[in-house]
Amino acid sequence: MKQLSTLFLLLFAAVVFSQSEGQLAGQAVDAKTGEPLPGVNILLVNTTIGQATDLSGRFELTGIPTGVYTLRASRVGYRSLQMRNIHIPAQPGARLTLALEPILIQEADVVVTAAKRRQSIQESPNSVGVLTSRDLVQKNEIYLDKMLENASGVNFMGSQINIRGSSGYNYGAGTRVLMLIDGVPVLPGDSGDLKWDLVPATQVERVEIIKGAGSALYGSSALGGVVNIITKSATDRPLTHLRFSAGLYDKPSYPEWRWTDRLLHFDDMDVDHSRRIGKSQILLAAGRHQSTGYSQNGSYQRMNGSLKWFRPVSNRANLTVAANWEGGRRGTGLMWRSQRHALEVSPEAVGDHTKYDKFSVNAFHQWAVHGNLALKTRLSYFRNFWKNIFHDNITASTAHKFGLELQGDYQLSAVHVLTFGTEETWDQVQSGLVGNHDQYGLSAYVQDERRLFRTLSLTLGGRYDHQHIDTGFNDEKFSPKAGLVWQAHPSIIARFSSGKGFRAASMSERFSDSIYSGLRLVPNPNLRSETAWSHEIGANVRLGTFINLDIAGFSSDYWNLIEPVPDKAQNIQFINVTRARISGLETMVKINPWIRGLTCDIGYTLMDPRDLSLDEILAYRARRLLQTSLVYQFGPVELSADYRYISRLDQVKLYPMDDRVAQKTVNLHSGFRWHVWHLGGHVYNLFNHHHTQMERTLMPIRHFVLTLRTVL
């Protein structure tokens, strides 16, 4: 048997490596200005070979078997380009120039998160949102959680993201939305929450938001959706980006809220440099961010650094190593002193703060075994340290997460793709909050995508997860999924998806035994995993040249939802209490009227979040969300305005008798570009609307920002 296996591997290698190969290189540029276009998705149709252009618009595809191919290039805001009859091997030294034309209505972009491989948004049976680096520059956001507030169907409760109401609020312990950086989960083993500041927005190429249960491919915590942060790639030629930003907080509307006579301000500085060294491409970045805060205990000092290194190791394989570090000190105040002193904390809590640092490193090896088969290996490590220095306790925690993933993509035919893989994780925690614990996870997944007819595609898949905790707790889950995409008309694409999701309780939810800003946390080591079934039916409709409409009806059923439940003495314990259902309708409209340079985006979400156990509205969920954006660009000048509305919370748990209001926020942005310089001016919360997200915590008051960017 051993000899047969060896013979099979030798024959397989002979078939694969005996075929002659070639490469394809070039640059993507704006057809009107000739400027390089980073982030353009390059794909050889009906193969697994593709990549995104770097910061200078360049790409290089290697290990391409001899043949004739069709190349597709696409980017948000540009018309997709197809080049047919590309012969491989190409003439020595030949380079393609791909000139993409700007368009009014955004065409389908290529995403990688929905199916763990490159595909058009229109091919996904799930609703997908995309934010690009241009959006980040336009709105001048430093941290991604602030940027994501502009995405349709998304709102925040503090640092916790809700996609279509999935998460609610649980005091930062655990998350029902999975966060990825370049496809790698970055949830710490202790708190299991999201670390939005690990990657600065200046290093982000785009963010993909998958709505609905994603556990069939991504496992635990993808109960309500997935957010994948895709970072920028290095360039062939030396390139340096600088960004300087400074701002001031306005005075609060009410004199009794003025807690200091100091000028409250903040400033940020970011720099990155990329270049080629030999066969390697390297991107280095660093940043410093500091603020006095707009409220007492709101100050922070943060530093960050990152590295991305890429090197081809053969004609068919490449290696990427990416590392991110962020650390600093931030003041901490969970609740206000009183509604009359809404920007102050209680006197004994003045000076409470947290010291922290986070570090992640990921290594990716990608191997194009053949034009139709690609294998990817990923090793990852994430360290999260924090130390709370509070007036009523001092607690520290260190969590280590190790990960390994093996994935294969097999293009069985022009209309049939198989994705498969296995993933292993190990969490090690030493914490004054939850104790010392180990957690181990093992999973395997498969997804089959097939075009049944010219206009109809079917997706089927599933994932098995096994979890073991050192206390003896074991859990197993199988998460299936199914989806259909139907091209009903050249301008109409309908979709349907159904999938199961789950979330294992975080160690903070299971084992917390401490005091947090006056609240006593009580452990519950026997928490069961939350589960959900999510269903969606939707359509994307193009109405002429100027309007694109996307509409989706959704319904998600939840079992064993883990919620923080306070008793009369304000002791909080996480327990499985809720059987719930969230159903609703989400509509996104992109309008490009006849006025040249003017665009308008509108997203509206209507939800019915029901706690079926208590027959009432589910706590910490808004019923209506509205996000709008109006942008006008003429020559080097760009003006824009955003409006965000989140309806009043019908139900909260801790202080249900407190006053609550809807969130209504207007932001203004302006920008002027001259050669390599870009100057931006911004006003956030223009009308100084006062509201809370978490109970008894006032959100930022009006503030003003100036930003200068340049490229050297």
C-alpha positions as CSV (number, residue, x, y, z in Angstrom):
1,M,0.0,0.0,0.0
2,K,2.9,2.4,0.8
3,Q,4.5,1.7,-2.6
4,L,1.2,2.4,-4.4
5,S,0.8,5.7,-2.5
6,T,4.4,6.7,-3.4
7,L,3.8,5.7,-7.0
8,F,0.6,7.8,-7.1
9,L,2.3,10.9,-5.8
10,L,5.2,10.5,-8.3
11,L,2.7,10.2,-11.2
12,F,0.7,13.2,-9.9
13,A,3.9,15.3,-9.6
14,A,5.0,14.2,-13.1
15,V,1.7,15.3,-14.6
16,V,1.7,18.6,-12.7
17,F,5.3,19.7,-13.2
18,S,5.7,18.4,-16.7
19,Q,3.4,21.1,-18.1
20,S,5.1,24.2,-19.3
21,E,4.3,27.4,-17.5
22,G,4.3,31.2,-18.0
23,Q,3.6,34.4,-16.2
24,L,1.5,37.5,-16.8
25,A,2.4,41.0,-15.5
26,G,1.0,44.5,-16.0
27,Q,-0.5,47.6,-14.4
28,A,-4.0,48.9,-13.9
29,V,-4.6,52.6,-14.4
30,D,-7.5,55.1,-14.5
31,A,-8.5,55.5,-18.2
32,K,-9.1,59.2,-17.8
33,T,-6.2,60.4,-15.6
34,G,-3.6,57.6,-16.2
35,E,-3.0,57.3,-12.4
36,P,-2.2,53.8,-11.0
37,L,-5.2,52.0,-9.5
38,P,-4.4,49.9,-6.3
39,G,-6.8,47.2,-5.2
40,V,-8.0,46.2,-8.7
41,N,-8.9,42.5,-8.6
42,I,-7.2,40.6,-11.4
43,L,-8.5,37.1,-12.2
44,L,-7.9,34.5,-14.9
45,V,-11.5,33.4,-15.7
46,N,-12.3,29.7,-14.8
47,T,-9.0,29.3,-12.9
48,T,-8.0,29.8,-9.3
49,I,-5.2,32.2,-10.4
50,G,-5.6,35.9,-9.4
51,Q,-4.5,38.7,-7.1
52,A,-5.1,42.4,-6.3
53,T,-2.9,45.1,-7.7
54,D,-0.5,46.7,-5.2
55,L,-0.3,50.4,-4.2
56,S,1.3,51.3,-7.6
57,G,-1.4,49.4,-9.6
58,R,1.0,46.5,-10.6
59,F,0.3,42.8,-10.6
60,E,2.2,39.7,-11.6
61,L,0.6,36.3,-12.0
62,T,3.0,33.3,-12.1
63,G,2.8,29.5,-12.5
64,I,0.2,29.8,-15.3
65,P,-0.1,26.6,-17.4
66,T,0.3,27.0,-21.2
67,G,-3.0,27.9,-22.8
68,V,-5.3,30.7,-23.9
69,Y,-7.1,32.7,-21.2
70,T,-9.6,35.4,-20.5
71,L,-8.5,38.0,-17.9
72,R,-11.0,40.0,-15.8
73,A,-10.2,43.2,-13.9
74,S,-12.6,44.9,-11.6
75,R,-12.7,47.6,-8.9
76,V,-15.4,49.5,-7.1
77,G,-16.3,52.7,-9.1
78,Y,-14.9,51.4,-12.4
79,R,-16.3,49.4,-15.3
80,S,-15.1,45.8,-15.3
81,L,-12.6,45.0,-18.0
82,Q,-12.2,41.7,-19.8
83,M,-9.3,40.8,-22.1
84,R,-9.7,37.6,-24.2
85,N,-7.3,35.4,-26.1
86,I,-4.3,36.0,-23.8
87,H,-1.7,33.4,-24.7
88,I,0.5,31.8,-22.1
89,P,3.5,31.8,-22.3
90,A,3.5,35.5,-23.3
91,Q,6.3,37.1,-25.1
92,P,9.3,37.7,-22.9
93,G,9.1,41.1,-21.2
94,A,5.5,41.7,-22.3
95,R,3.4,43.8,-19.8
96,L,-0.3,44.6,-20.0
97,T,-1.8,48.0,-19.3
98,L,-5.4,47.7,-18.1
99,A,-7.2,51.1,-18.4
100,L,-10.4,51.0,-16.3
101,E,-13.1,53.6,-17.0
102,P,-14.8,55.4,-14.1
103,I,-18.5,54.8,-14.0
104,L,-21.6,56.3,-12.3
105,I,-23.2,53.2,-11.1
106,Q,-21.0,50.8,-9.2
107,E,-20.5,47.4,-11.0
108,A,-20.2,44.1,-9.2
109,D,-17.0,44.0,-7.2
110,V,-14.8,40.9,-6.5
111,V,-14.9,39.8,-2.9
112,V,-13.1,37.0,-1.1
113,T,-15.0,36.5,2.2
114,A,-18.4,35.1,1.2
115,A,-17.0,31.9,-0.3
116,K,-13.4,32.0,1.0
117,R,-12.3,32.6,-2.6
118,R,-12.4,35.3,-5.3
119,Q,-15.9,35.8,-6.7
120,S,-18.2,38.6,-7.9
121,I,-20.6,40.1,-5.4
122,Q,-23.3,39.1,-7.8
123,E,-22.3,35.4,-7.5
124,S,-22.8,35.4,-3.7
125,P,-26.2,34.2,-2.3
126,N,-25.5,36.3,0.8
127,S,-25.9,40.1,1.1
128,V,-22.4,41.6,1.0
129,G,-21.3,45.1,1.8
130,V,-18.0,46.6,0.7
131,L,-16.2,49.7,2.1
132,T,-13.1,50.8,0.2
133,S,-10.0,52.8,1.0
134,R,-11.6,55.7,-0.8
135,D,-14.4,55.7,1.7
136,L,-12.0,55.7,4.6
137,V,-10.1,58.7,3.2
138,Q,-13.3,60.6,2.4
139,K,-14.7,60.2,5.9
140,N,-11.3,60.5,7.6
141,E,-12.0,57.7,10.1
142,I,-9.0,56.4,12.1
143,Y,-10.7,53.3,13.6
144,L,-12.7,50.9,11.6
145,D,-15.7,50.7,14.0
146,K,-16.5,54.3,13.3
147,M,-16.2,53.7,9.6
148,L,-18.5,50.6,9.7
149,E,-21.3,52.8,11.2
150,N,-21.9,54.0,7.7
151,A,-22.6,50.6,6.3
152,S,-26.2,49.6,5.7
153,G,-27.7,47.3,8.3
154,V,-24.9,48.0,10.8
155,N,-24.9,49.8,14.1
156,F,-22.9,49.7,17.3
157,M,-23.5,49.4,21.0
158,G,-20.2,50.7,22.3
159,S,-17.5,48.7,20.7
160,Q,-19.9,45.8,19.8
161,I,-21.1,45.6,16.2
162,N,-24.6,44.6,15.3
163,I,-25.3,43.3,11.8
164,R,-29.1,43.4,11.4
165,G,-29.5,43.4,15.2
166,S,-27.6,40.2,15.8
167,S,-25.4,41.2,18.8
168,G,-27.2,43.5,21.2
169,Y,-24.9,44.4,24.1
170,N,-23.1,42.2,26.6
171,Y,-20.5,44.4,28.3
172,G,-17.7,43.6,25.8
173,A,-17.7,39.8,26.6
174,G,-17.9,37.9,23.4
175,T,-19.2,38.8,19.9
176,R,-21.8,37.4,17.5
177,V,-20.0,38.9,14.5
178,L,-16.6,37.4,13.5
179,M,-13.8,39.8,12.7
180,L,-11.0,38.7,10.3
181,I,-7.8,40.4,9.2
182,D,-6.9,39.1,5.7
183,G,-9.1,36.1,6.4
184,V,-7.7,35.3,9.9
185,P,-9.9,35.4,13.0
186,V,-8.5,37.8,15.7
187,L,-10.7,37.2,18.6
188,P,-8.7,37.0,21.9
189,G,-9.1,33.8,24.0
190,D,-10.1,35.6,27.2
191,S,-12.7,38.3,26.3
192,G,-13.6,37.0,22.8
193,D,-14.4,40.6,21.8
194,L,-13.4,42.6,18.7
195,K,-10.1,44.7,18.6
196,W,-10.9,47.4,16.1
197,D,-7.7,49.3,16.7
198,L,-5.3,46.5,15.9
199,V,-5.1,47.6,12.3
200,P,-5.2,51.4,11.5
201,A,-7.6,52.5,8.8
202,T,-4.7,53.9,6.8
203,Q,-3.5,50.3,6.1
204,V,-6.9,49.0,4.9
205,E,-7.6,48.3,1.2
206,R,-11.2,47.4,1.8
207,V,-13.6,45.9,4.3
208,E,-16.1,43.2,3.3
209,I,-19.3,42.7,5.4
210,I,-21.1,39.3,5.1
211,K,-24.6,39.5,6.5
212,G,-26.3,36.4,8.1
213,A,-24.9,33.3,9.7
214,G,-21.4,32.4,8.4
215,S,-20.5,29.4,10.6
216,A,-20.6,27.0,7.6
217,L,-17.2,28.4,6.5
218,Y,-15.9,30.3,9.5
219,G,-17.2,28.5,12.6
220,S,-17.9,30.1,16.0
221,S,-18.8,33.7,16.4
222,A,-20.0,34.1,12.8
223,L,-23.6,33.8,14.2
224,G,-24.7,37.2,12.8
225,G,-22.1,37.8,10.1
226,V,-18.5,38.3,9.2
227,V,-16.3,41.4,8.8
228,N,-13.1,40.8,6.9
229,I,-10.5,43.6,6.9
230,I,-8.3,43.3,3.9
231,T,-5.0,45.2,4.2
232,K,-2.9,46.9,1.6
233,S,-0.2,45.2,-0.3
234,A,3.4,46.5,-0.9
235,T,4.5,48.1,-4.1
236,D,7.3,47.4,-6.6
237,R,8.6,51.0,-6.5
238,P,9.5,53.0,-3.3
239,L,6.4,54.8,-2.1
240,T,5.8,56.7,1.2
241,H,2.4,57.9,2.6
242,L,2.2,60.5,5.3
243,R,-1.0,61.5,7.2
244,F,-1.3,64.2,9.9
245,S,-4.6,65.0,11.6
246,A,-5.7,67.3,14.5
247,G,-9.0,68.2,16.0
248,L,-10.9,70.0,18.7
249,Y,-14.0,69.0,20.8
250,D,-16.7,71.7,21.1
251,K,-18.2,72.7,24.4
252,P,-21.2,70.6,25.5
253,S,-24.6,72.2,25.0
254,Y,-25.4,72.4,28.7
255,P,-23.2,74.4,31.2
256,E,-23.5,71.8,33.9
257,W,-21.9,69.2,31.6
258,R,-18.7,71.3,31.3
259,W,-16.3,69.3,33.5
260,T,-13.1,71.1,32.6
261,D,-11.8,74.5,31.4
262,R,-9.0,72.8,29.3
263,L,-9.1,72.8,25.5
264,L,-10.1,69.2,24.6
265,H,-8.3,68.0,21.6
266,F,-6.7,65.1,19.7
267,D,-4.1,64.5,17.1
268,D,-2.9,61.6,14.9
269,M,0.1,60.8,12.8
270,D,0.5,57.8,10.4
271,V,3.3,56.9,8.0
272,D,4.0,53.9,5.8
273,H,6.7,53.0,3.3
274,S,6.7,50.2,0.7
275,R,9.3,49.0,-1.8
276,R,10.9,46.0,-3.5
277,I,14.1,44.5,-2.0
278,G,15.4,41.8,-4.3
279,K,12.5,39.5,-5.0
280,S,10.6,40.6,-1.9
281,Q,8.0,43.4,-1.5
282,I,7.9,45.0,2.0
283,L,5.4,47.4,3.5
284,L,6.2,49.0,6.9
285,A,3.7,51.3,8.8
286,A,3.6,53.1,12.1
287,G,1.3,55.5,13.8
288,R,0.7,57.6,17.0
289,H,-2.7,58.6,18.2
290,Q,-3.6,60.6,21.3
291,S,-6.5,62.5,22.8
292,T,-7.6,64.3,25.9
293,G,-11.1,62.8,25.3
294,Y,-14.4,64.7,25.4
295,S,-15.4,63.2,28.8
296,Q,-13.7,62.6,32.1
297,N,-11.5,59.4,31.9
298,G,-11.7,59.6,28.1
299,S,-8.1,60.3,27.3
300,Y,-5.9,57.8,25.4
301,Q,-2.4,57.4,24.0
302,R,-1.9,54.7,21.3
303,M,1.0,53.5,19.2
304,N,0.8,51.0,16.4
305,G,3.1,49.3,13.9
306,S,2.7,46.8,11.1
307,L,4.8,44.8,8.6
308,K,3.7,43.0,5.4
309,W,6.3,41.0,3.5
310,F,5.6,39.2,0.2
311,R,8.0,36.9,-1.7
312,P,7.5,34.4,-4.6
313,V,9.2,31.2,-3.7
314,S,8.7,29.6,-7.1
315,N,6.7,30.1,-10.3
316,R,3.7,28.6,-8.6
317,A,4.0,29.5,-4.9
318,N,4.4,32.6,-2.8
319,L,4.8,33.4,0.9
320,T,3.3,36.3,2.8
321,V,4.1,37.3,6.4
322,A,2.0,40.0,8.1
323,A,2.4,41.4,11.6
324,N,0.5,44.0,13.6
325,W,1.1,45.6,17.0
326,E,-0.9,48.1,18.9
327,G,-0.4,49.3,22.5
328,G,-1.0,52.1,24.9
329,R,-3.1,53.5,27.7
330,R,-6.7,54.6,27.8
331,G,-9.0,56.0,30.5
332,T,-12.0,53.9,31.5
333,G,-15.4,55.0,32.6
334,L,-18.3,52.6,32.3
335,M,-21.0,55.0,33.3
336,W,-21.6,58.7,34.0
337,R,-21.7,60.3,37.4
338,S,-25.4,61.4,36.8
339,Q,-27.5,62.7,34.0
340,R,-26.8,66.2,35.2
341,H,-23.1,65.4,35.1
342,A,-23.2,63.2,31.9
343,L,-19.5,63.8,30.9
344,E,-18.1,62.9,34.4
345,V,-17.5,59.7,36.2
346,S,-18.1,59.2,39.9
347,P,-15.4,60.9,42.0
348,E,-13.8,57.7,43.2
349,A,-13.4,56.4,39.6
350,V,-11.4,59.4,38.4
351,G,-8.1,58.1,37.1
352,D,-9.3,54.6,36.3
353,H,-7.5,53.3,33.3
354,T,-6.3,50.3,31.2
355,K,-2.9,49.5,29.9
356,Y,-2.8,47.1,27.0
357,D,-0.9,45.8,24.0
358,K,-1.9,43.5,21.2
359,F,0.3,41.6,18.7
360,S,-0.6,39.3,15.8
361,V,1.5,37.6,13.2
362,N,0.3,35.5,10.3
363,A,2.1,33.5,7.6
364,F,0.4,32.4,4.4
365,H,1.8,30.0,1.8
366,Q,-0.2,29.9,-1.5
367,W,0.6,27.2,-4.0
368,A,-1.0,27.0,-7.5
369,V,-0.6,23.3,-7.9
370,H,-2.2,23.6,-11.3
371,G,-4.3,26.2,-13.0
372,N,-7.4,24.5,-11.5
373,L,-6.1,23.7,-8.1
374,A,-4.8,26.0,-5.4
375,L,-3.7,25.2,-1.9
376,K,-3.2,27.7,1.0
377,T,-1.6,27.1,4.3
378,R,-2.0,29.6,7.1
379,L,-0.2,29.8,10.5
380,S,-1.3,32.5,13.0
381,Y,-0.6,33.8,16.4
382,F,-2.4,36.5,18.4
383,R,-1.4,37.8,21.8
384,N,-3.7,40.1,23.8
385,F,-2.6,41.7,27.1
386,W,-4.5,44.2,29.3
387,K,-4.3,45.5,32.8
388,N,-7.2,47.3,34.5
389,I,-6.1,49.8,37.1
390,F,-9.4,50.7,38.8
391,H,-10.2,52.3,42.1
392,D,-12.0,49.1,43.2
393,N,-9.7,46.4,41.7
394,I,-6.6,45.8,39.7
395,T,-6.9,42.9,37.2
396,A,-4.6,41.7,34.4
397,S,-5.0,39.1,31.6
398,T,-2.8,37.6,28.9
399,A,-4.3,35.5,26.2
400,H,-2.5,33.6,23.5
401,K,-4.2,32.2,20.4
402,F,-2.5,29.8,17.9
403,G,-4.1,28.8,14.6
404,L,-3.5,26.6,11.7
405,E,-5.6,26.3,8.5
406,L,-5.2,24.3,5.3
407,Q,-7.5,25.2,2.4
408,G,-7.9,24.0,-1.1
409,D,-9.8,25.5,-4.1
410,Y,-10.5,23.1,-7.0
411,Q,-12.0,24.4,-10.2
412,L,-13.6,21.1,-11.4
413,S,-14.9,22.8,-14.6
414,A,-15.8,26.3,-15.9
415,V,-19.1,26.0,-13.9
416,H,-18.1,24.0,-10.9
417,V,-15.8,25.0,-7.9
418,L,-15.1,23.0,-4.7
419,T,-13.6,24.7,-1.6
420,F,-12.5,22.5,1.3
421,G,-10.3,22.8,4.4
422,T,-9.5,22.2,8.0
423,E,-8.7,24.5,10.9
424,E,-7.2,24.1,14.3
425,T,-7.0,26.6,17.2
426,W,-5.6,26.6,20.7
427,D,-6.3,29.3,23.3
428,Q,-4.2,29.7,26.4
429,V,-5.3,32.2,29.0
430,Q,-3.7,33.4,32.3
431,S,-6.1,36.0,33.8
432,G,-7.1,37.6,37.1
433,L,-10.6,37.9,35.7
434,V,-11.3,34.4,34.4
435,G,-8.4,32.3,35.9
436,N,-6.0,30.1,33.9
437,H,-7.6,28.0,31.2
438,D,-6.9,26.2,27.9
439,Q,-9.3,25.8,25.0
440,Y,-8.9,23.7,21.9
441,G,-10.9,23.7,18.6
442,L,-10.8,21.5,15.5
443,S,-12.9,21.8,12.4
444,A,-13.4,20.8,8.8
445,Y,-15.4,22.4,6.1
446,V,-16.5,22.0,2.4
447,Q,-18.4,24.1,0.0
448,D,-19.6,23.1,-3.5
449,E,-20.6,25.8,-6.0
450,R,-22.1,24.8,-9.3
451,R,-23.8,26.6,-12.2
452,L,-26.8,24.4,-12.9
453,F,-28.0,26.4,-15.9
454,R,-26.7,29.5,-17.7
455,T,-28.7,31.7,-15.3
456,L,-29.0,29.6,-12.1
457,S,-26.2,28.7,-9.6
458,L,-26.4,26.5,-6.5
459,T,-24.1,26.6,-3.4
460,L,-24.1,23.8,-0.8
461,G,-21.7,23.5,2.2
462,G,-21.1,22.7,5.8
463,R,-18.7,22.7,8.6
464,Y,-18.1,20.5,11.6
465,D,-16.6,22.1,14.8
466,H,-15.4,20.4,18.0
467,Q,-14.5,22.4,21.1
468,H,-12.8,21.2,24.3
469,I,-12.1,23.3,27.5
470,D,-9.7,22.2,30.2
471,T,-12.6,22.0,32.7
472,G,-13.9,18.9,30.8
473,F,-16.5,20.8,28.8
474,N,-16.9,19.5,25.2
475,D,-19.1,20.8,22.5
476,E,-19.8,19.7,18.8
477,K,-21.6,21.6,16.1
478,F,-22.4,21.0,12.5
479,S,-23.3,24.1,10.5
480,P,-24.8,23.6,7.0
481,K,-25.6,26.2,4.3
482,A,-27.4,26.4,1.0
483,G,-27.8,29.2,-1.5
484,L,-29.2,30.0,-5.0
485,V,-28.4,32.9,-7.4
486,W,-30.7,33.4,-10.4
487,Q,-30.0,35.9,-13.2
488,A,-33.7,36.6,-13.9
489,H,-32.9,39.4,-16.3
490,P,-29.7,41.2,-17.5
491,S,-30.6,43.9,-15.0
492,I,-32.0,41.7,-12.2
493,I,-30.2,39.2,-10.0
494,A,-32.2,37.3,-7.4
495,R,-30.6,35.4,-4.5
496,F,-31.6,33.1,-1.7
497,S,-29.6,31.7,1.3
498,S,-30.1,29.7,4.4
499,G,-27.5,28.7,6.9
500,K,-26.9,27.7,10.5
501,G,-24.6,29.5,12.8
502,F,-23.3,29.1,16.4
503,R,-21.2,30.9,19.0
504,A,-19.3,29.2,21.8
505,A,-19.3,31.2,25.0
506,S,-16.2,33.3,25.6
507,M,-14.1,32.6,28.7
508,S,-15.2,36.0,30.1
509,E,-18.8,34.9,29.9
510,R,-18.0,31.5,31.5
511,F,-15.5,32.3,34.2
512,S,-15.6,36.1,35.0
513,D,-15.4,36.5,38.8
514,S,-14.5,40.1,39.5
515,I,-15.8,43.7,39.9
516,Y,-16.0,45.9,36.9
517,S,-16.6,49.6,37.5
518,G,-18.9,48.8,40.5
519,L,-20.6,45.9,38.8
520,R,-20.1,42.4,40.3
521,L,-19.5,39.7,37.7
522,V,-20.5,36.1,38.6
523,P,-19.2,33.0,36.7
524,N,-21.3,30.4,34.9
525,P,-18.9,27.6,33.6
526,N,-21.8,25.5,32.1
527,L,-22.9,28.0,29.4
528,R,-24.1,26.3,26.2
529,S,-23.3,27.5,22.8
530,E,-25.8,29.9,21.1
531,T,-27.2,28.6,17.8
532,A,-29.1,30.3,14.9
533,W,-30.8,29.7,11.6
534,S,-30.6,32.6,9.2
535,H,-32.6,32.9,6.0
536,E,-32.6,35.6,3.3
537,I,-34.2,36.3,-0.1
538,G,-33.1,39.3,-2.0
539,A,-32.6,40.9,-5.4
540,N,-30.2,43.4,-7.0
541,V,-31.9,45.6,-9.7
542,R,-30.3,48.1,-12.0
543,L,-32.8,50.8,-13.0
544,G,-31.4,52.4,-16.1
545,T,-28.0,54.2,-16.0
546,F,-28.5,56.1,-12.7
547,I,-30.1,53.9,-10.1
548,N,-29.0,50.6,-8.5
549,L,-31.4,49.0,-5.9
550,D,-30.7,46.1,-3.6
551,I,-33.4,44.8,-1.4
552,A,-33.4,41.8,1.0
553,G,-35.9,40.2,3.4
554,F,-34.3,38.3,6.3
555,S,-35.2,36.2,9.3
556,S,-33.0,34.7,11.9
557,D,-34.1,32.4,14.7
558,Y,-31.8,32.1,17.8
559,W,-31.7,29.5,20.6
560,N,-29.8,29.7,23.9
561,L,-28.8,33.3,23.5
562,I,-26.3,34.3,26.2
563,E,-27.4,37.5,27.9
564,P,-26.0,39.4,30.9
565,V,-28.8,39.3,33.6
566,P,-28.5,41.6,36.6
567,D,-30.1,40.9,40.0
568,K,-31.5,43.5,42.4
569,A,-28.0,44.1,43.8
570,Q,-26.6,44.7,40.3
571,N,-24.7,41.4,40.3
572,I,-24.4,40.3,36.7
573,Q,-24.2,36.7,35.4
574,F,-24.3,35.5,31.8
575,I,-26.9,32.8,31.3
576,N,-28.7,31.0,28.4
577,V,-32.1,32.7,28.7
578,T,-33.4,33.7,25.4
579,R,-35.2,32.2,22.4
580,A,-35.4,35.0,19.9
581,R,-36.2,35.9,16.3
582,I,-35.1,38.9,14.3
583,S,-36.8,39.5,11.0
584,G,-36.9,42.5,8.7
585,L,-36.2,44.2,5.4
586,E,-33.0,45.9,4.3
587,T,-32.9,48.3,1.3
588,M,-29.9,49.9,-0.3
589,V,-30.1,52.5,-3.1
590,K,-27.3,54.0,-5.0
591,I,-28.3,57.0,-7.1
592,N,-26.2,58.9,-9.6
593,P,-28.4,61.8,-10.9
594,W,-27.8,63.7,-14.0
595,I,-25.6,66.2,-12.2
596,R,-22.0,65.2,-13.0
597,G,-20.0,64.3,-10.0
598,L,-23.0,63.8,-7.6
599,T,-23.7,60.5,-6.0
600,C,-26.2,59.5,-3.3
601,D,-26.3,56.3,-1.1
602,I,-29.3,55.4,1.0
603,G,-29.5,52.4,3.3
604,Y,-32.7,51.6,5.4
605,T,-33.2,48.6,7.6
606,L,-36.5,47.8,9.3
607,M,-36.4,45.1,12.0
608,D,-38.7,43.3,14.4
609,P,-36.4,41.9,17.2
610,R,-38.5,39.6,19.4
611,D,-37.6,37.9,22.6
612,L,-39.9,34.8,22.2
613,S,-39.2,33.6,25.7
614,L,-40.7,36.8,27.3
615,D,-42.9,37.9,24.4
616,E,-41.3,41.3,24.2
617,I,-38.9,43.4,22.2
618,L,-35.3,42.0,22.4
619,A,-33.1,44.2,24.5
620,Y,-30.5,46.5,23.1
621,R,-31.8,46.3,19.5
622,A,-33.0,49.2,17.4
623,R,-36.0,48.7,15.1
624,R,-35.0,51.2,12.4
625,L,-31.7,52.1,10.9
626,L,-31.1,54.8,8.3
627,Q,-27.7,55.6,6.7
628,T,-27.4,58.2,3.9
629,S,-24.5,59.8,2.1
630,L,-24.3,62.6,-0.5
631,V,-21.1,63.2,-2.3
632,Y,-20.3,65.9,-4.9
633,Q,-17.0,66.1,-6.7
634,F,-15.9,68.7,-9.1
635,G,-12.2,68.9,-10.2
636,P,-9.9,68.7,-7.2
637,V,-12.7,69.5,-4.7
638,E,-14.9,67.0,-3.0
639,L,-17.8,67.8,-0.6
640,S,-19.9,65.2,1.2
641,A,-22.5,64.8,4.0
642,D,-23.6,61.8,6.0
643,Y,-26.8,61.3,8.1
644,R,-27.3,58.4,10.4
645,Y,-30.5,57.6,12.3
646,I,-30.9,54.8,14.8
647,S,-34.3,54.5,16.5
648,R,-34.8,54.6,20.3
649,L,-34.1,51.3,22.0
650,D,-37.4,49.9,23.2
651,Q,-35.8,47.6,25.8
652,V,-32.7,47.7,28.0
653,K,-31.8,45.6,30.9
654,L,-29.7,47.5,33.5
655,Y,-31.5,50.8,33.8
656,P,-34.8,50.5,32.1
657,M,-36.2,53.7,33.7
658,D,-33.6,56.0,32.3
659,D,-34.5,58.4,29.5
660,R,-33.6,57.1,26.0
661,V,-33.6,58.9,22.7
662,A,-33.0,58.1,19.0
663,Q,-29.5,58.7,17.6
664,K,-29.4,61.4,14.9
665,T,-26.0,62.3,13.6
666,V,-24.9,64.6,10.8
667,N,-21.3,64.7,9.6
668,L,-19.8,67.0,7.0
669,H,-16.6,66.4,4.9
670,S,-14.6,68.4,2.4
671,G,-11.4,67.7,0.6
672,F,-9.0,69.5,-1.8
673,R,-6.4,67.6,-3.9
674,W,-3.3,69.4,-5.3
675,H,-0.6,67.3,-7.0
676,V,0.5,64.8,-4.2
677,W,-1.2,66.7,-1.4
678,H,-4.7,66.2,0.0
679,L,-6.3,68.6,2.6
680,G,-9.4,67.5,4.4
681,G,-11.8,69.3,6.7
682,H,-14.5,67.5,8.8
683,V,-17.3,68.3,11.2
684,Y,-18.7,65.4,13.2
685,N,-22.1,65.5,15.0
686,L,-22.8,68.9,13.4
687,F,-25.9,69.6,15.4
688,N,-24.4,68.3,18.7
689,H,-27.1,65.7,19.2
690,H,-26.8,64.0,22.6
691,H,-27.5,60.3,22.8
692,T,-26.2,57.1,24.4
693,Q,-25.5,53.7,22.9
694,M,-24.5,51.9,26.1
695,E,-26.6,52.9,29.2
696,R,-25.4,56.0,31.0
697,T,-22.5,56.7,28.5
698,L,-22.8,59.8,26.4
699,M,-21.5,59.5,22.8
700,P,-19.0,62.0,21.3
701,I,-20.1,65.7,21.2
702,R,-19.4,67.9,18.2
703,H,-15.8,68.0,17.0
704,F,-13.8,69.5,14.2
705,V,-10.9,67.9,12.3
706,L,-8.2,69.0,9.8
707,T,-6.2,66.3,7.9
708,L,-3.2,66.5,5.6
709,R,-2.1,63.6,3.4
710,T,0.7,63.3,0.9
711,V,2.5,60.6,-1.1
712,L,6.3,60.8,-1.6
